[in-house]
Amino acid sequence: MTVTTDRDGAIATVTLRRPEALNALNGNQLNALLAVATTLSADVSVRAVILTGEGQRAFAAGADIKEMAEMDPVQALAFTRLGHAVASAISGAPQPWIAAVNGVALGGGCELALACDIRVASQNAAFGQPEVMLGVIPGWGGTQRLPRLIGAGVASELILTGRRIGADEALRIGLVSAVYPSEELLGQATAIARTIASNAPGAVQAAKRAMAVVHDTDMAAGLAFEAQAFALSFATADQKEGMAAFIAKRAPNFTGS
């Protein structure tokens, strides 16, 4: 299995497993990851997902260059569309996805991390979009998601030079939200996932949807979307429970209804 899923209550951990190729992403693995993301999205018992790579050397070293080397433009278009489909399945999932980046996340690996809602890294992590060094450009969303995340100027420098950056620089520019020792990475990612899973599922999902429209609309339309989603949350049992629990100074019991 090149992609596996483990469950711990409401948390799913998805692991890329091609350690012999530094978890480089080929067509078979992308299709497997797409199937996993689609299945998890439909599972209402899943409240948060962690994406990571097997081993300490790589989250994912990128798309499999051996598979891409002989592609013609038609095949390349199909491959980029598959990568887009995977990234869109992650970014569009109702549950938040957390990228736990251990080792290198280059090219397509970086783009998968960019599709996640939250990124945390180990101290030995490295990020980059080195596609121009291979005569191509980022093809799984890097030219679109990276500028939106860290700003056009910094993203341009990284994409146009192909420069690789370490975990500390990734933290400084906002590419990741935290850096941990390698042995603590998955535990820390799980702690974040547990915190998310303890919150009202409908509210978490609505907040994710509201933040997503930032990239697709102007401020006025985004605020209108937010107001509508905020108002609709008052029709849920979780809103009643959350506020009653706060007033009673007790832990809430959210049911997702």
C-alpha positions, 0 to 999 in steps of 0.5 A, a space after each residue: 500500500 502506497 497510502 495508508 489510513 489509521 484512525 484514532 477516534 475522530 482523527 485520521 492519519 494518512 501516510 504516504 508510503 514510498 520510502 524507497 523513493 522518498 515518498 515521490 508521488 506517481 500516478 498510482 499513489 495520487 489515485 490512491 490518495 484521491 480515493 482516501 481523501 474522497 472517502 474521508 470527506 464523506 465520513 462524518 465521524 472524521 473531524 480532522 485529518 493528518 497527512 504525513 510521510 513515512 520515515 524521517 527523510 521525506 514528507 514527499 520529494 515531489 512528483 515522480 520524475 522517472 514517470 514524468 520524464 517521457 510524458 508528452 503534453 497530453 499526458 502531462 496535462 492529465 497528470 497535472 489535472 490528477 494532481 489538481 484533483 488530489 489537492 482540491 480534494 484536500 483543500 475542499 474537504 469538510 474536515 481540516 487537514 494538517 500536514 505534518 512535514 518530516 524531511 523534504 517537501 519539494 515540488 508536488 510534496 510542497 504543493 500537497 502541504 500547501 493544500 492542507 489547512 495547517 502545516 507543521 514541520 520537523 526541524 529537519 524539514 525542507 521546502 521548495 518548488 524546484 520545477 524550473 530547474 527541471 524545465 517545467 513549472 509547479 503543476 499541482 497548485 504551487 503557482 496559485 497557493 504559495 503566493 496566496 499563503 506567503 505573499 507574491 514577492 516571496 513566492 516569486 523568489 522561491 518559485 523562480 529560483 527553485 531555492 530550497 528553504 529549511 524549517 526555520 525560514 518556512 516558519 518565518 515566512 508563514 509557510 508553516 505555523 510551528 516547528 518541532 523536534 522530529 520525534 515530537 512532530 506527529 504527537 504535536 500534530 495529533 494534539 492540534 487535531 484533537 483540539 480541532 476535533 473537540 470543537 463543534 464539527 459544524 462550526 469548524 467546517 463552516 469556518 473552513 468554508 468561510 476562510 476559503 472564499 477569501 481567495 475567490 471574492 472581495 471583502 464585502 462578499 466575503 463578509 456577507 458569506 461570513 455573516 450568513 454562516 454565523 447566523 446559520 450556526 444558531 440553528 444548530 444544537 451544538 451552538 446551544 450546547 456550546 454556549 450553555 456549557 460556557 455559561 455553566 462553566 463545564 466542558 461542552 458535549 458536541 454531537 455535530 448536530 
